[in-house]
């Protein structure tokens, strides 16, 4: 039977982790950090509770869950393409055509083939790997240093747009107006995830469990776990989507002087 770990749904996993944690003496850890100025780290749990609890949480997550929820940020003018075709790794030729379709000569007669080709030639294609990137914590995608994916979509297309005119901010604005910010909630099979990713998830799950006990009135920090796939993600693995608003973006602020 399929079991999906959804980090944002605390009620689905907190009771399970509590059952594991209750086997151990946690009071020393809780007492120390309720009067501590720094945030809890995994080595604190290892030191004050023991390594066994960490190993048990890791074993449970590895064996119990078939899939784990991750999030993918984009900006799109065709949501149905994702819902029908899933997520596809970066392909330079396909993205070149996508960019040309957006900045076509009918709507932008000043962008002839020579100008468009110069913009392509300015890109570092060697570092454009065929991968799909994800975030474990959705809040990471909304941070102002990560949110450009939600404003401009592909970094590659955004970079192309910056080379189409004499001013780097001339054409990115059109991407912002044309594309809709979208966060795709996805599930990835644990068999497609590196063991170290699952270890990082299990460590952060047990940390978050204790954080909720210790820091009851505080905003908890974002968790940064960013796996990637080198293959397509089937559309059936897209569970939901949302269109965030009021996005603050550092790149946008640099180009235009405002968020």
Secondary structure as UniProt FT lines:
FT   STRAND          4..5
FT   TURN            7..8
FT   HELIX           10..21
FT   TURN            22..23
FT   HELIX           27..34
FT   HELIX           42..48
FT   HELIX           51..64
FT   STRAND          67..76
FT   HELIX           79..85
FT   HELIX           92..102
FT   TURN            105..107
FT   TURN            109..110
FT   HELIX           113..121
FT   HELIX           125..127
FT   STRAND          132..133
FT   HELIX           138..141
FT   TURN            144..147
FT   HELIX           148..152
FT   HELIX           155..162
FT   TURN            168..171
FT   HELIX           172..178
FT   STRAND          180..189
FT   HELIX           190..192
FT   HELIX           195..214
FT   TURN            216..217
FT   STRAND          228..229
FT   HELIX           235..237
FT   STRAND          238..242
FT   HELIX           250..256
//
